Amino acid sequence: MVNIIVELSKYIIIFLMTAYTFSCFSIFVQEYEADERHILFRQNVLMFSMNFMSYMVLYLKSNEQKLIVFYLCQVVFFLAVIILYKIIYPSVSRLIVNNMCMLISVGLIMITRLNFENAVKQFIYAVIGAVIGLVVPVIIRNMKTLIDWTYIYAGAGFALLAVVAVFAATSGGAKLGFTIAGFGVQPSEFVKILFVFYVASSLRKSTDFKNIVITTAVAAAHVLILVISTDLGAALIFFIVYLVMLYVATRQPLYALAGIGAGSVAAVLGYRLFSHIKVRVAVWKDPFASYSEGGYQVAQSLFAIGTGSWFGMGLMQGSPDLIPVAESDFIFSAIAEELGLIFALCLILVCVSCYVMFLNIAMEIRNQFYKLVALGLGTCYIFQVFLTIGGVTKFIPSTGVTLPLVSYGGSSMLSTMIMFGIIQGLYIVREDEAEKIENRKVRKEREVRHETGSTTKKKSTKPKTKFEEVPKQRVR
């Protein structure tokens, strides 16, 4: 009976994930808030159903009572996050809240399957991140001086990276961070946020050539110190984020072309200077030819993805523990093996829907500083997703970065939830701007009516139908 339940569960989980993913994009074409609220509520139902089904399978296969307690703690956590965001910030983007919870849920399910102790740590990080994330929107909305802290962002970020470069121990060929009381801290995850704020603040003040040179020099210093630490994945993220923000702020293709050229030269130099980059490129070309010389990880990743096929082996039915660091760098491969490629593709699309919301906010917000921050954080998020999935599927050489909110890693979890909190704050700022514009229009209409002597407005006696409702003005 247990085997039948386990076998059926993978199809149910895939169906729930597919339905959730479809709703992520169908919400963008809804015209009425009532329809939108219905879709958002349905997302919650789908997420909790998938979470329940997954932990039921984990319990049936392991018979561990602690899984029941852990599952109930997650239910309380997700309910608290959804309800508190709705109460504290009525105008918050509920789609981003739902996607954040779904990605965390998927990550916890797979990490629990691989290593329960790490899953508990990840849950603790998620709780801390949620508390911080609930505070961040208040700061973004009320602190109007954030644009003035240009060199505070740069100085703090550079100092943190320098501490890592000098004092951190080398792990996996790179200096990434420190371990404090059993918990890892990777400062570069948080410096990404400071870096985005620095670039946005600097480019908002001026886009003349002199300031561009200064900003580029500071940005290059961040990238250089990451290269010295051989944290090349983070260095690549910083570089791409700066290039995108620079191009959007200046609208000068020449800057983008110069940046691409400089990046290409730096890539060639890095290949010649760092031996582990040569190994990763060789693995990327043919992981099976270099199986015993660094290709084992990628080869096992490809085996896992191929074994899972479209519908997966089912939770607890595969061998994702054979993939090195499966719970962090290669969690996407573990998900593809046991939950299938359909589920994995849906996971990618959920990440893309988050990015679409980031871009939506960046395009509609009027404040140039906030616009660049939203764009920078969105680029940082989606490019990290690309690097992670591209590396495990051999699309690009592996860079060792984590899948945000899904992979095991405290610093990654906290920094990503702070990023989502900042985006929520920017969403609220955008709603405030829209409200001010609407109020100005109303006042102007009243003034016009007063000047023309038309102080009354004839009311329509025709009753409103559903099709005459006023379309919504935003996507939550």
Secondary structure, DSSP 8 states (H G I E B T S, - for coil): -HHHHHHHHHHHHHHHHHHHHHHHHHGGG--SHHHHHHHHHHHHHHHHHHHHHHHHHHHHHH--THHHHHHHHHHHHHHHHHHHHHHH-TTS-HHHHHHHHHHHHHHHHHHHHH-HHHHHHHHHHHHHHHHHHHHHHHHHHH-TTGGG-HHHHHHHHHHHHHHHHHH--EETTEE--EEETTEEE-HHHHHHHHHHHHHHHHHHH--SHHHHHHHHHHHHHHHHHHHHTT-HHHHHHHHHHHHHHHHHHH--HHHHHHHHHHHHHHHHHHHHH-HHHHHHHHHHH-TTTTGGGTTHHHHHHHHHHHHHTTT-S-TTTS-GGGSTTTTTTTHHHHHHHHHHHHHHHHHHHHHHHHHHHHHHHHHH---HHHHHHHHHHHHHHHHHHHHHHHHHTTSS-------TTTSS-HHHHHHHHHHHHHHHHHHHHHHHHHHHHHHHHHHHHHHHHHHHT--------S---GGGS---S---
